[in-house]
Amino acid sequence: MHYLHTMVRVTDIDASLNFYCTLLGLRETDRIVSEEGRYTNVFLRAEGDMDSGCDGPELELTFNWHPEDYTVGRGFGHLCFAVDDIYDTCQRLSDGGVTINRPPRDGVMAFVRSPDGISIELIQTGERLPPREPWASMPNTGSW
């Protein structure tokens, strides 16, 4: 068995690609546009998986051309990405207008939400980073 991908439905493909690619750093690996099915699937992979030559799991963004209001089921928890520097990643996301719901006060973990409300966990690769402001004293915002 081989894990392939996780699919999330998105309501604005441009906003989602900005979040996942421009701000988070994933790269597009494939795109399927179905006129008949009236949808677009965009497959994304973490940069580290691409650089290593690994055929690792992907994130599939499904954009139905006539989207509905999607709710995130309680059974779905979150997506998780390892990052090289959690503070730099959170700063880039924050500068891009993303709310840091659970700041990386511990130098290890943070949570944000995608434009469609998908909870994203960020985990520091390797050792915990020393506490750094403004993150160390920043309160939680909303839910994750």
Buried (B, 14 or more C-beta within 10 A) or exposed (E): EEEEBEEBBBBEBEEBBBBBBEBBBBBBBEEEEEEEEEBBBBBBBBEBBBEEEEEBBBBBBBBBEEBEEBEBEEEEEEBEBEBEBBBEBBBBBBEEEBEBBBBBBBBEBBBBBBBBEBBBBBEBEEEEBEEEEEBEEBEEEEEB
